[in-house]
């Protein structure tokens, strides 16, 4: 079973994915982390990025994140082009990851833009993680040491919680950690047909 885990920046996707990963018979694929590796190791991705964004896109063979970030978060068209280069490659990489797993494993697939890349079509179950916008902004500012307007620009380019929730099987509002953990365990038990809920 493939469980897609998605949500806006600062919602707590990784918290939920890692908690689920602590249970038995689970494996974890983090699309953003894998994408970060692929942009530095895939010659196909490198060539396409350089063609659109120029030679400044890479420094010493590594993606120049600061340069790229400044361009794409001011321009949604460029962001779309960047995603159009990276995410098809990530999807192929994930499909190969699926093939390498046991048939009965719970495959946790964390992807911030699950629906935008049509990666939801690879999932059996989708869990959307939500949190109030101001809380999300505060979390990201603390986590990444960035300004409020930078976080707001990212949120502006992402789907709304409501839109994601309509297409999801489950939704977890992640405000208080203890309550979130109970919700995760509840969903896990439903998915594994374990009736001993708590």
Secondary structure, DSSP 4 states (H G I P E B T S, - for coil): -EEEEEE-TTS-HHHHHHHHHTSTTEEEEEHHHHHHHHHHH-HHHHHHHHHHH-GGGEETTEE-HHHHHHHHTT-HHHHHHHHHHHHHHHHHHHHHHHHTS-TT-EEEEE-TTTTTTTGGGG-SEEEEEE--HHHHHHHHHHHH---HHHHHHHHHTS--HHHHHHT-SEEEE-SSHHHHHHHHHHHHHHHTT-----
